Amino acid sequence: MKTIAALGVLLMLAACSGRSEPQGSFLDPVCMPDGSVSFFQPANSKGGYDEPVAKKENCAWNKPAAAAK
């Protein structure tokens, strides 16, 4: 039973380690240029994923207070 539990924990850790920064997470998502939240990275205008469209800087809570006015 302990082996199964240990394998389950390792599997969960392995699944979480593959996330990259531009993808965001549930607690720290990325936002589209219009400020809407995006939990996945959409393709750019050229159809590629090399330059992220959704970024953390686009989120209202990551902007300085003076820029929010």
C-alpha positions as CSV (number, residue, x, y, z in Angstrom):
1,M,0.0,0.0,0.0
2,K,2.9,2.4,0.8
3,T,4.4,1.7,-2.6
4,I,1.2,2.6,-4.4
5,A,0.9,5.8,-2.4
6,A,4.5,6.7,-3.1
7,L,4.1,6.1,-6.8
8,G,0.9,8.2,-6.8
9,V,2.8,11.1,-5.2
10,L,5.6,10.8,-7.6
11,L,3.2,10.8,-10.5
12,M,1.5,13.9,-9.3
13,L,4.8,15.7,-8.8
14,A,5.9,14.7,-12.3
15,A,2.7,16.0,-13.8
16,C,3.1,19.4,-12.1
17,S,6.7,19.9,-13.0
18,G,6.1,20.1,-16.8
19,R,4.3,23.5,-16.6
20,S,6.1,26.4,-18.1
21,E,6.0,30.1,-17.0
22,P,4.0,31.5,-20.0
23,Q,1.2,29.0,-19.4
24,G,0.2,30.3,-16.0
25,S,-1.6,28.4,-13.3
26,F,-4.9,28.4,-11.5
27,L,-3.6,30.7,-8.7
28,D,-1.4,32.9,-11.0
29,P,-2.9,32.9,-14.5
30,V,-1.8,34.9,-17.5
31,C,-3.9,37.4,-19.3
32,M,-4.6,38.4,-22.9
33,P,-3.8,41.9,-24.2
34,D,-7.3,43.0,-23.4
35,G,-6.9,42.0,-19.8
36,S,-9.1,38.8,-19.9
37,V,-7.8,35.8,-18.0
38,S,-6.4,32.9,-20.1
39,F,-5.5,29.5,-18.5
40,F,-3.8,28.3,-21.6
41,Q,-1.5,29.8,-24.2
42,P,-3.2,30.5,-27.5
43,A,-1.3,30.6,-30.8
44,N,0.0,34.0,-32.0
45,S,-1.2,35.6,-35.3
46,K,1.3,33.5,-37.2
47,G,-0.1,30.3,-35.7
48,G,3.0,29.5,-33.6
49,Y,3.7,29.3,-29.9
50,D,7.2,30.7,-30.0
51,E,6.1,34.1,-28.6
52,P,3.5,34.1,-25.9
53,V,0.3,36.1,-26.5
54,A,-1.0,35.8,-23.0
55,K,1.4,37.3,-20.4
56,K,1.3,38.0,-16.7
57,E,2.0,41.7,-17.4
58,N,-1.4,42.0,-19.1
59,C,-3.3,41.2,-15.9
60,A,-4.8,44.1,-14.0
61,W,-3.4,42.9,-10.6
62,N,0.2,42.9,-12.0
63,K,0.1,46.5,-13.2
64,P,1.2,49.4,-11.0
65,A,-1.6,51.2,-9.1
66,A,-1.0,54.5,-11.1
67,A,-1.6,52.7,-14.4
68,A,-4.9,51.2,-13.2
69,K,-6.6,54.6,-13.0
